[in-house]
């Protein structure tokens, strides 16, 4: 069992930045791909980014790669999402995820965090 806890969400003006953190407990995250998803009310869950176990490869949603950056620190059992140039359409609940195999749907995710709200005002 791995428990994931997100933090760092909040209210920010358009053009601003936020750094989300994901703290894992229970077991090491070292064997898992770590990722971030988001979901806005009335919309489908959307893939944001993922990072491989040793940070050798990252993958982003096409529309987000220029503004978002995922990272991880296995020694601290944490993952992060740096978000820059935020837009109102980025408003959503952001979820941290851990998976042995992770696609863009999230169907194969092994562990989910509870989510943290990000609200971007215009």
C-alpha positions in Angstrom: 0.0 0.0 0.0 1.2 3.5 -0.9 -0.6 6.6 0.3 -0.2 9.8 -1.7 -0.9 13.2 -0.4 -0.9 16.3 -2.6 -0.2 19.8 -1.4 0.5 23.2 -2.9 -2.8 24.0 -4.6 -4.6 27.2 -4.2 -5.9 30.3 -5.9 -3.6 32.1 -8.4 -4.0 34.8 -11.0 -3.6 34.0 -14.7 0.1 34.0 -15.6 1.2 32.9 -12.2 2.9 29.8 -11.0 2.3 27.0 -8.5 4.4 24.1 -7.4 2.5 21.0 -6.4 4.0 18.4 -4.2 3.1 14.7 -3.7 4.3 13.0 -0.6 4.2 9.2 -0.5 4.1 7.0 2.6 3.7 3.4 3.4 6.2 2.1 0.8 8.9 3.6 -1.4 7.8 5.0 -4.8 11.0 3.9 -6.4 9.4 1.0 -8.4 6.6 3.2 -9.7 6.1 5.6 -12.5 4.8 8.8 -11.0 2.3 11.1 -12.7 -0.2 13.8 -12.5 -3.8 14.0 -13.7 -6.4 16.7 -13.4 -10.2 16.9 -13.6 -12.4 19.9 -13.9 -16.2 19.7 -13.0 -18.2 18.2 -15.8 -15.1 17.1 -17.8 -13.2 13.9 -18.2 -10.1 13.1 -16.3 -7.1 14.5 -18.2 -3.5 13.3 -18.3 -1.0 15.9 -17.4 2.5 14.4 -17.1 4.4 11.3 -16.0 8.0 10.5 -15.0 9.9 7.2 -15.0 11.3 5.5 -12.0 14.8 7.0 -12.3 13.8 10.3 -13.9 15.3 9.3 -17.2 12.2 10.1 -19.2 9.2 12.4 -18.9 6.1 12.7 -21.0 3.5 15.5 -21.1 0.2 16.2 -22.6 1.0 18.1 -25.8 -0.8 21.3 -24.7 1.1 21.4 -21.4 4.7 20.6 -22.1 5.8 24.2 -22.6 4.5 25.3 -19.2 4.6 22.3 -16.9 7.5 20.3 -15.5 7.3 17.1 -13.5 10.1 15.8 -11.2 10.7 13.3 -8.4 13.0 12.7 -5.5 13.1 9.0 -4.7 15.2 9.6 -1.6 12.5 11.9 -0.2 9.7 9.7 -1.6 8.2 12.7 -3.3 7.1 13.9 -6.7 6.4 17.4 -7.9 4.6 19.4 -10.6 5.9 22.9 -11.4 3.2 24.9 -13.3 4.0 28.1 -14.9 2.1 30.6 -17.0 -1.2 29.3 -15.6 -4.4 29.9 -17.5 -8.0 29.8 -16.3 -8.5 26.6 -18.2 -6.0 25.0 -15.9 -8.5 25.2 -13.1 -9.1 21.7 -11.9 -8.5 19.2 -9.1 -5.0 17.8 -9.6 -4.2 14.2 -8.6 -0.9 12.5 -8.0 -0.7 8.9 -9.2 1.7 6.0 -8.9 1.7 3.1 -11.3 3.8 0.2 -12.6 2.4 1.0 -16.0 0.8 4.4 -16.7 -1.0 5.5 -19.8 -2.9 8.6 -20.5 -6.3 7.3 -19.3 -5.3 6.6 -15.8 -7.1 3.2 -15.9 -3.9 1.3 -14.8 -3.0 3.6 -11.9 -2.2 1.6 -8.8 -2.5 4.5 -6.3 -4.2 7.9 -6.3 -3.8 10.9 -4.1 -6.9 12.7 -2.8 -6.4 15.7 -5.0 -5.6 19.3 -4.5 -7.6 22.2 -6.0 -6.0 24.6 -8.4 -8.0 27.7 -9.3 -6.7 30.2 -11.8 -8.5 33.5 -12.0 -8.6 35.7 -15.1 
